Amino acid sequence: MEAPAYRDPQAGAGFGPGSLVWELGGDALLLLAGPRALLLQLAHPLVAAAVAEHSAFAERPWRRLAATLHVLFGLYFGNAAEAAAAASRVDRAHARVRGCLRDATETLPLGTPYSAADPELLFWVFATLVDSARAGAEAFVRPLRPEEQERFYRELLRVGGRLDLPAASLPGDVGTFRERMRALQDGPTLTVTPTARRLAEIVLAPPMPGLPATAFAPLAHLTRGLLPPSVRRRYGFAWGADDEARFASQCRRLRTLARLTPAWLRRVPQAHRAQWRARRAGVQSATFAAPRGLR
């Protein structure tokens, strides 16, 4: 039975302690699924072109990550003004994103135009975030029952609504969504172009002063393991039985960490602030409540 969701009258998308977005979306372990979403996005040639030509991702990947999280957490946990500001930030960024493909593929010829307002591209980017949130939750935190998978998906649809995704482009239930994702992942449109490969190297080993690229090897392995097999093959990532066993071991250790670490300790700061606002409104949640001495 679906838990009643507290709806802060100031909240941008109406999430609260009864929602899976608050339970899972604020868990720091889900940040580990971010690189998976990026690699999925870049596997679409037009998205890869847009990222390469209209963002500073190659030069400042950490800054782009921070900007993306600022938007997502604003929509998940922000009040009405913060959620509106997050959505407006996306609109402003998308308004200038248009150009032509420079990496021809079998299905997309050289010069194919792209725009961030294209419903197909909007859906793909949003779908990678939704699917990666689910994949990260199940791999690192806990399995989701079928009814929870449906609830989580329907809650995230409200985020898509705040980002003005056309309603017709969003499947209404999680089963239809998964079918569409599989069709895209296995279909001819996704092609890992040279641009995507160059950006993927940065995703898997982002530059950080004082740290060698090998420091990110465990995270890179986790990211490759989370990818759908068809997309992993498109990138040309070698993957065998030993890799699968290592990935499974990584996930088990992370799920153990999730069980042994109090939920409040894994929350991102934005989730704590939203929970504090809910408590002020007289709403408590066992999922988010901190020990009495820390309240």
Stockholm file with secondary structure:
# STOCKHOLM 1.0

chainA/1-295         MEAPAYRDPQAGAGFGPGSLVWELGGDALLLLAGPRALLLQLAHPLVAAAVAEHSAFAERPWRRLAATLHVLFGLYFGNAAEAAAAASRVDRAHARVRGCLRDATETLPLGTPYSAADPELLFWVFATLVDSARAGAEAFVRPLRPEEQERFYRELLRVGGRLDLPAASLPGDVGTFRERMRALQDGPTLTVTPTARRLAEIVLAPPMPGLPATAFAPLAHLTRGLLPPSVRRRYGFAWGADDEARFASQCRRLRTLARLTPAWLRRVPQAHRAQWRARRAGVQSATFAAPRGLR
#=GR chainA/1-295 SS CCCCCCCCTTBSSCCCTTSHHHHHHTBGGGGGGHHHHHHHHHTSHHHHHHHHHHSCTTTCHHHHHHHHHHHHHHHHHCBHHHHHHHHHHHHHHHHTCEEECSSCCSSSCTTCEEETTCHHHHHHHHHHHHHHHHHHIIIIICCCCHHHHHHHHHHHHHHHHHTTCCGGGSCSSHHHHHHHHHHHHHSSSCCCCHHHHHHHHHHHSCCBTTBCGGGGHHHHHHHHHHSCHHHHHHHTCCCCHHHHHHHHHHHHHHHHHHHHSCHHHHBCHHHHHHHHHHHHTTCCCTTTCCCGGGC
#=GC SS_cons         CCCCCCCCTTBSSCCCTTSHHHHHHTBGGGGGGHHHHHHHHHTSHHHHHHHHHHSCTTTCHHHHHHHHHHHHHHHHHCBHHHHHHHHHHHHHHHHTCEEECSSCCSSSCTTCEEETTCHHHHHHHHHHHHHHHHHHIIIIICCCCHHHHHHHHHHHHHHHHHTTCCGGGSCSSHHHHHHHHHHHHHSSSCCCCHHHHHHHHHHHSCCBTTBCGGGGHHHHHHHHHHSCHHHHHHHTCCCCHHHHHHHHHHHHHHHHHHHHSCHHHHBCHHHHHHHHHHHHTTCCCTTTCCCGGGC
//
